[in-house]
Amino acid sequence: MKKLTLNTLVFGLSLSLTGTAFASEFTNMDPITLRLAHVVNEQDGFHIAAVKFQDLVAERTEGAVNIELYPNASLGDERTLLEGMQIGTVDMGVITNGPVANFVEEMAVFELPFLFPSPQAAYDVLDGPIGQELLDKLSEVNLKGLAYAERGFRNLTNSERPVNTPEDMKGLRIRVMENPVYVDTFRALGANAIPMAWTEALTAMQQNTIDGQENPANVIHSFKLYETQDYMTLSRHTYAPAIFVMGMPVWNKLPEAAQAVVLQAAQEAAEHERQVNAKMESQQLAELREAGMQINDTPDIKAFQAAVVPVYEKYGEKFGDYLPRILEALK
C-alpha cells in the first residue's frame, strides 16, 4: 500500500505542477496529436476508456495535446499496433494483455487460469508494485506501459453444445488469443485451441470454421456473438488486463508536463472503464439471454481448475518470481 500511496502522491504533485508551473508550457506548446488505436467497436469498454482518456488529456493540457481515436482495427490488429508503436508509426493504443505478453513474456503471468478470485484482487495486484514493475519492463522492448485497463473475466461461448465440465469441451474448435498460455490452457481443457487475431475470429465464427471463442461478457455483447454462438458458459477462467501503452519514440518526444498528464489520465480512464464494465455486465447478460443465448451460470469450476493444473506445472517457474509474489499478495 505504501508504494500505491506514493504513486498517488506523485500523480497529484504532477497534476499540481501541470496546472501551475507548467501552465505556460501548455500555452506555448506546439499542438500535438496522438493517434490512439484499438481493435474493438465503439460500444466496447476499450472505447469507453479511450474516450475518457481523450477528454481528460484535452482538458488538462488546455487542448495542447489532442487524442484522435481509431477503433475497429482501422490501423491493424493488436500485434501490428504494438509493432507500429515500437518504430513510431503508431502512437498509442489500448491493447489486450495477451498480445502484449508476446513482447514481454512475464506479462503473461496475469493470464494464468483461475489466478484471480475477484476483480478487486486483480486491481490490487495490477495497481500495486508488481503491476508497475511489469509495466516498466515494457521499456525494454521500446514500449511505454501507462496503466492497466481491463478486458475482464473471460467466458466461453460456442455454437455446438452446452458446456458444464471440461469433458464437454472435447473436440470443440475454440479461438484463443495468440498467446501460448491461452493455447495450453484450452488444450488442457480438451478443446482444439486455435490462436488467431480477433478480426479473423469474427469471420471464422460466421463461416463455421471455428466452433467458439472466449471473451468477457462485454465483448460477447458488443459484437453480438449471439448471432453465431448459441451457448455461453460463465467459466470466468481468466482475468485479462488490457494496457494503455505508447511507443517509446513518441513518449520520449512528449514534454515532461504532457507525460505527467498522460500517465494520470490513463490511470483514471482505466479505473473509469472498470467501473463501467462492472455496472454493465448484469444488463449485458440479461440482453444476451433475451437474444437467445443459453447461459450456464454455474459450471463445475472445480473440474476446470483441476484440468488446468498442468498449465501451472509448465509455467510456474517460467515467469521468474512473479507467480509466487502474486500468490503471496493474494493471501
N, C-alpha and C positions, 0 to 999 in steps of 0.2 A: 504493500500500500504506500510505503514511503516514496517509492520511485514514481508511482502513479500521481501522487500528490505533487511531487516536484515537477513532473511534466506539466501538470495543470497550471502550476505557478509560472512556469516558463512561458507557456502559451499565453497566460494572462498578461505577463510582462511584455511579451512580443506585441500583443494587440494594443497595449497601452502605448508602447513606443510608436507603433504604426499610426496611432491616432494623434500623436503629438510630435515627437522628434522627427518622424518620417513623413509627416503630412506634406511638407514641401517637396519631398522626393516623389510622392504620387502626383502632386500638382504639376511638377516639371518633367515627369517621366514621359518618354515617348510611349504612346499606346502600344500594348502588347496583346496579341490574340493567341490564345492557346486552343488547339483543337482536341476535344475530349471525345473519345470513341468508345463504343461498346457494341455488343453483338445482339442485343435483345431489343424488344419493341418499346414503344413509349408508355405502355401500361405496366411495364416491369419495374421491380424495385431498383434495378440499376439506374434506370432513367430518373426515377424519383430522387435518388441520391445525387445524380448528375445535375438535375435542375436546382436542387438545394445548394449544391456547391457553386454553381453558376451565379446564383443570386447573392450568396454570401461574399464571393470574391468581388463581384461588381460593386456591392455596397461598401466594402471595406477598403477597396483601392480607389474609391471615388471614380470608378469607371476606367481607370488606367489599365486594368487587366480585364480583358473580355474573354469569356469562355464560349466557344462555339461547340455545339453538341452534334455528334454524328452517331445516331443509333442504327439498329438493324444491320449491323455488319457492313455498313456502307464503305468503310475503309479496310475491310478484311476481317478474317476470323481472328480469334484471340492470339494464336501463335504469331500470325502475321503482324498484329498490332504491337505485340511485345518486341518482335524483331525490328519493327519500324521505330519504336522508341529508342532502342539501343543505338541506332545510327542517325537518329534525329529527323526522320521523315514523318513520324507521328509524335505528337507532343505528349499525350497522356491518355489514360483510359480507366475504366472500371472493369477489372478482369477477374474472372473466376480463379480461385486459388489453384485448382488442378493444373491448368496450363502454366501458371507461374512456377509451379514446382518442377517443371521441365527445365527451368533455368537455374533454380537454386533448390537442389534436391531436398534439403531439410524442411522446406515449406510443406512438403507432403506429409509431415508428421500429423498435421491437423486433419488429414483425410482418413486416418485410420478408422475403421468401422467401430461404431458404438463407443467412441472415446469420450465424448462429452455427454453428460447426463441431462443437460438443460441448456437453453440459450445463455442464461446468465453465467453459468460455469464457463462457457466458451468465451464470453465477453471478458471475464476476469482474467483469463489467460492471454487473450489476444491484446487487450489494452494494457497489460502489465509488462514486466521486464522481459519475459520470454518472447512475447509477440513483437515487442520493439526491437529486440536483438535480431530476430529473423527479418524484420523489415529492413534493418540496417545492412543485412547481408546482401540484399539486392544490389547494393552499390558495387559489389564485386563483379557483377555482370552488366554494369553500365545502366542500371535502373535505380530509380529513387522510390522506395516504398513510403507512402504518405500516411495511410490509415487503413483499417480493416472495415469495410462494409460487409455485407453478407449475401451469400446465395441462400443459406439457410439449411435446415434439416431436410435431407433428400429422401424421397419416397419412390417406390417402384410403380410403374404402370405397364400394362401390356394388353395386347389385343386378343389373347388366346384363352385365358382361364383365370379364375381367382387364385391368388397365391396367399397361403397361410403359413407354410413352412418351406424350408429350403428344398424339400422333396418336390414341391410344386413348381420349382424353377428349372428343373432339369430339362435341358434342351432348348429353353427359350433364348432367342437371339436378342440380347439386350445391348443397346448402345450405351457406352460409357465414355467419359472424357478421356482424352489422350494422355493418360497418366497411369503408370504401372500399378499403383496401389488400388485404383478402381478396377483395373483389369483383373488383378489377382483376387480381389475381394469377390467379384461376381463369378469368377471361375470356382472359387472355394464354395460358393453358394450353389453351384451346379449349373449355372447359366453358360451360354455361349457368349462371352463378353466381346463386344465389337467396338473398339475405340474409333471414334470419328468426330469431326467438328460438328457443332450444333447445327449449323446451316445445312449440312449434309444429312443430319439425322431427321430433320423435318421432312425432307423429300423421301428418305428411306422408309419412314413410317407410312407415308401416303402410298408408296409403291409396294408395301408389304415385304420389303427386303429385310427388315428387322421386325421383331415382334413387340419390342418395348424399349423403355428408357427409364432413367431415374433422375429425378429433379425435385426441388421443393414445390410446395403447393402453388406458390405464386407463379412459377414458370408454367406448370401444367395448366393453370387457369388462363394466364395471359396469352398463351399460344393455342388455346382451345384444343388441347390434346384429346379431349373427349370425342372429337370428330374421328380420330383414328384409334383411340385407346379405350377399351370398354372397362378395364379393371384397374383399380388403384389399391395399393397396399401401403398403409401408413407405417412403413418399416422404420422411418427415421434412422436409417442405418449409418449416415454420415452427416456431420455438421460441416458445411462447406463455407469457409470465408470467401470474401471477394476483396480485392485490393484496389484502392486508389493508387495508381502507380504512374510515374512520369519518367521519361527518358532523362538520363543524367546530362546529355548535351543541352537539353532545354533547361533543366533545373539549374545548371551552373551559370546560365546566362541571366537568370532572374536576379534582380536586385534583392538585397537581404530583406528589405521590408516586404517585398512581394512574396518571398519564400515563407516568411512568418505567417502571412495571411493565408497562403495556400495550404500550409500544414494544418492550421487550426480549422480552416473551412472544410478540409477533407474529413477531419475527425468529427466535426459537428454534423456534416452531411451523412456520414456513415451511421452515426447514432440516430439521426432522424430516420434513415431508411429502416433500421432495426425496429424502431417503434411502429412505423407504418406497417411493416411486414407482420408484426405481432397482432395488430388490430385487424388486419385484413384476412388473416388465414381462415378463421372460422366461417366468415362470409364466403370466401372463395370455395371452401369445401362444400358448403351448402349449395352453391351455384353449380358446382361440378356434379353433385348428386342430381340436382334438378335437370341437368343436361343429359342424364342417363348413365353416368359412370357408377359402377358398383364399387363401393369403397369399403375395404376391410379395416376397421378401426383398431382391431385387437389381434394382430398376427402373433404367432408364437415367437416372441422376441428372444427368449432363452435359447430356442433352437437355432435361430440365426446367429446369436452370439457364439454358441458352441461351434458352429460351422466355420467361423472366421478365425478361430484360434491359430490355424497355420499362417495366416497373414501376419499376426503379431510375432510368430516364431521367425518368419522370414525377415521382417522389417524392424524388429525390436531394437537391434543394435545399428541399423543402417543410418539412423538419424542422429548419431552421436549420443549425447546425453539428454537430448530434448524430450524423448518419451518419458524417461524416469522423472525428469524435472516437472513435466506436465502432470503426471500421475501424482506426484507429491503435492503439487499446487492444488489439485482437485480434492485432496483429503479434507 
